[in-house]
Amino acid sequence: MLVVFGLLNLQRAQLRGASTWTSLIVVCWGPACVFPLLTVMGGTMQPASLLWQPAIIGGLFLAGQMFTLLAVERGDISVAAPVLGVKVLIVPALAPFFVNDELSARVWIAAAIAVIGIGFVQARDKSIQRSRILASVGFALLAACSMTIFDLLIQRWAPAWGAGYFLPLALGFAAMFSLAFVRLGDRPSELRQKGVIRPLAIGGLLMAVQAIGMTVTLGLYGDATRVNIVYSLRGLWSVLLTWTLTRHLIGTESAPSHRTMTMRLIGAVLIGVSVVISVT
């Protein structure tokens, strides 16, 4: 639920004129400022020659957040979040290449149901350009692929380092990489003028907290497939919450029709069913 509320606040900032790249920098620096607290969990510092491992993780985190924010900017949260749920199917498909997890035949059945669900999620009002929906779905799929590899590599590399060392280093690299987009973002004076500091801060904080829950679980226990089962339920929350909170939280009157949101809810439920089938 935190990721949905976080994205709603970031979308609110974008609608007020904040740059997507500003949101990206906030989303990367939020966890980087919070994650050093995890050093109390301890670990085993690896040689400097292995720093490329957290650096790759940081790059994947940056890519995943960038594609997620672009999916929200170009489309709608209730479209992007359920599509991100397909990540739970990509994880077991790619797991044999990273962590030697076996691929069950149930995954392909679940994938077929997920594809149908994505079709329903793409339901749109006539006033909404189809290109916006397709862009949202496309960026969401890219985000899902980036974060899938992110999850699997954490499961593979984090045990040797310990979550207390590996995760702060990885998110620190993500924050440093995000500085490459500073020139594309907004100046502090522009943020104050647009009145977006509060939604950006709230969105960044919520995204940081949910990132801790997700990555610490992966770092300590692995089992990326089952972890993503629970996490993919954000697709259901995104449809329900955006249906009821869009006008109140984001402040827009162009909310999708009840028919469109019903179709998207059916799609989100189908994706949820595919999630259950894939690991039951």
Secondary structure by P-SEA (a helix, b strand, c coil): caaaaaaaaaaaaaaacccaaaaaaaaaaaaaaccccccccbbbbcccccaaaaaaaaaaaaaaaaaaaaaaaaccaaaaaaaacaaaaaaaaacccccbbbbbaaaaaaaaaaaaaaaaaacccccccaaaaaaaaaaaaaaaaaaaaaaaaaaccccccccccaaaaaaaaaaaaacccccccccaaaaaaaccaaaaaaaaaaaaaaaaaaaaaaacccaaaaaaaaaaaaaaaaaaaaaccccccccccccccaaaaaaaaaaaaaaaaaaaaacc
